[in-house]
């Protein structure tokens, strides 16, 4: 973050975070249904942007996943031991989404091919915000249903990949 950013009034920082991160959340098939107050809390408290240089490792096989990653720009490569060629991961791709809904250990390596920017959603903070929202009467039944389906899918299949598409 920019140092002067911390001196701005809280409501301005929340609005700026919404402008930066809400488009990522609104593009998600389940998170798009979040109420504004919950969306603002996730954007302000759980989301961060990180830049990686070409060659940097974002995560390694065996690391505990603590965040969902959305690629905003650049190119990354996703490697697995059983696959000869890496998958190309580009802008718009979501990685490790399953970590939002259940404990997850990475099953491959994500490495920056070019300089890139990713948005991360911290799983613990996300789940705390969702629990607080429920406590205040926010209906998240649609998100819970989606989470149950995704979790059931990953529990019924061997842990093949950290990548997930909405097709």
C-alpha positions as CSV (number, residue, x, y, z in Angstrom):
1,X,0.0,0.0,0.0
2,X,1.0,3.6,-0.5
3,X,2.0,5.2,2.8
4,X,-0.4,8.2,2.5
5,X,-3.3,5.7,1.9
6,X,-3.2,4.9,5.6
7,X,-3.9,8.5,6.5
8,X,-7.2,8.6,4.4
9,X,-10.5,8.3,6.3
10,X,-11.7,4.8,6.8
11,X,-14.8,5.2,4.5
12,X,-12.5,6.4,1.7
13,X,-10.2,3.4,2.1
14,X,-13.2,1.1,2.1
15,X,-14.5,2.7,-1.1
16,X,-11.0,2.4,-2.8
17,X,-10.7,-1.2,-1.8
18,X,-14.2,-1.9,-3.3
19,X,-13.1,-0.2,-6.6
20,X,-10.0,-2.4,-6.7
21,X,-11.3,-5.8,-5.5
22,X,-15.1,-5.9,-6.1
23,X,-14.7,-6.7,-9.9
24,X,-12.8,-9.9,-9.0
25,X,-15.5,-10.9,-6.5
26,X,-18.4,-9.9,-8.8
27,X,-17.0,-12.2,-11.6
28,X,-17.2,-15.2,-9.3
29,X,-20.3,-17.4,-9.8
30,X,-21.1,-17.5,-6.0
31,X,-19.4,-14.4,-4.5
32,X,-21.3,-12.2,-7.0
33,X,-24.4,-12.6,-4.8
34,X,-22.8,-11.1,-1.7
35,X,-24.6,-8.2,0.0
36,X,-22.8,-4.8,-0.3
37,X,-21.8,-4.7,3.4
38,X,-20.3,-8.2,3.2
39,X,-18.6,-7.4,-0.1
40,X,-17.1,-4.2,1.3
41,X,-15.8,-6.1,4.4
42,X,-14.1,-8.8,2.2
43,X,-12.6,-6.2,-0.1
44,X,-11.3,-4.1,2.8
45,X,-10.2,-6.8,5.2
46,X,-9.4,-10.0,3.2
47,X,-8.1,-8.9,-0.2
48,X,-4.6,-7.9,-1.2
49,X,-2.8,-7.3,-4.5
50,X,0.7,-8.7,-4.9
51,X,3.2,-8.3,-7.8
52,X,5.6,-11.1,-8.7
53,X,8.6,-11.0,-10.9
54,X,9.3,-13.6,-13.6
55,X,10.7,-16.7,-12.0
56,X,9.2,-16.1,-8.6
57,X,7.4,-19.0,-6.9
58,X,3.9,-18.2,-5.8
59,X,3.4,-21.6,-4.0
60,X,4.9,-25.1,-4.0
61,X,3.5,-28.5,-3.8
62,X,2.8,-29.5,-0.2
63,X,2.3,-25.9,1.0
64,X,-0.9,-25.3,2.9
65,X,-3.2,-23.1,0.9
66,X,-4.2,-20.0,2.9
67,X,-5.6,-17.9,0.0
68,X,-7.6,-18.0,-3.2
69,X,-5.6,-16.3,-6.0
70,X,-7.0,-14.4,-9.0
71,X,-4.6,-13.6,-11.7
72,X,-5.0,-9.9,-12.8
73,X,-2.2,-9.6,-15.3
74,X,0.8,-11.5,-16.6
75,X,1.5,-15.1,-17.3
76,X,2.2,-17.9,-14.8
77,X,3.0,-21.6,-15.2
78,X,1.4,-24.3,-13.1
79,X,3.5,-27.5,-12.8
80,X,2.6,-31.0,-11.6
81,X,4.9,-34.0,-11.2
82,X,2.7,-36.3,-13.4
83,X,2.4,-33.8,-16.3
84,X,5.2,-33.2,-18.7
85,X,4.2,-29.7,-19.7
86,X,3.0,-26.9,-17.4
87,X,-0.4,-25.4,-17.7
88,X,-0.5,-21.7,-18.8
89,X,-2.2,-19.5,-16.2
90,X,-3.2,-16.1,-17.4
91,X,-5.3,-13.1,-16.5
92,X,-8.7,-14.0,-15.3
93,X,-7.7,-17.4,-13.9
94,X,-8.6,-18.4,-10.4
95,X,-6.2,-20.6,-8.5
96,X,-6.8,-22.5,-5.2
97,X,-10.4,-21.5,-4.9
98,X,-11.1,-24.7,-3.0
99,X,-9.1,-23.3,0.0
100,X,-12.0,-20.8,0.6
101,X,-14.3,-23.8,1.4
102,X,-12.1,-26.5,2.9
103,X,-8.5,-27.2,4.1
104,X,-6.3,-27.6,1.1
105,X,-2.7,-28.4,0.4
106,X,-1.3,-27.4,-2.9
107,X,-0.7,-30.3,-5.3
108,X,1.5,-28.4,-7.7
109,X,3.8,-25.4,-8.2
110,X,2.7,-22.0,-9.4
111,X,5.6,-20.0,-10.9
112,X,5.6,-16.5,-12.5
113,X,6.5,-16.8,-16.2
114,X,6.3,-13.0,-16.6
115,X,5.9,-10.1,-14.2
116,X,2.4,-10.3,-12.9
117,X,-0.2,-9.1,-10.5
118,X,-2.5,-11.3,-8.5
119,X,-5.4,-10.6,-6.1
120,X,-5.5,-12.8,-3.0
121,X,-8.4,-13.5,-0.8
122,X,-7.2,-14.6,2.7
123,X,-9.2,-17.7,3.6
124,X,-9.3,-17.2,7.3
125,X,-10.4,-13.6,7.1
126,X,-13.0,-14.5,4.4
127,X,-14.5,-17.2,6.6
128,X,-14.5,-14.8,9.7
129,X,-16.3,-12.2,7.6
130,X,-18.8,-14.8,6.4
131,X,-19.5,-16.0,9.9
132,X,-20.0,-12.4,11.2
133,X,-22.4,-11.8,8.3
134,X,-24.5,-14.8,9.2
135,X,-24.4,-13.6,12.8
136,X,-25.9,-10.3,11.6
137,X,-28.7,-12.1,9.6
138,X,-27.2,-12.0,6.1
139,X,-28.5,-14.9,4.0
140,X,-25.6,-16.8,2.5
141,X,-27.5,-20.0,1.6
142,X,-26.5,-19.7,-2.1
143,X,-22.9,-19.4,-1.3
144,X,-23.1,-22.3,1.2
145,X,-24.8,-24.4,-1.5
146,X,-22.0,-23.6,-4.0
147,X,-19.3,-24.4,-1.3
148,X,-21.0,-27.7,-0.6
149,X,-21.0,-28.7,-4.3
150,X,-17.3,-27.7,-4.8
151,X,-16.2,-29.4,-1.6
152,X,-18.1,-32.6,-2.5
153,X,-16.4,-32.5,-6.0
154,X,-12.9,-32.2,-4.5
155,X,-13.7,-34.9,-1.8
156,X,-14.9,-37.4,-4.5
157,X,-11.9,-36.9,-6.8
158,X,-8.2,-37.4,-6.1
159,X,-6.5,-34.0,-5.5
160,X,-5.5,-33.5,-9.1
161,X,-5.0,-29.8,-9.5
162,X,-5.1,-26.4,-7.8
163,X,-6.8,-25.0,-10.9
164,X,-10.6,-24.7,-11.3
165,X,-12.7,-23.4,-14.1
166,X,-16.4,-22.4,-13.9
167,X,-17.3,-24.1,-17.2
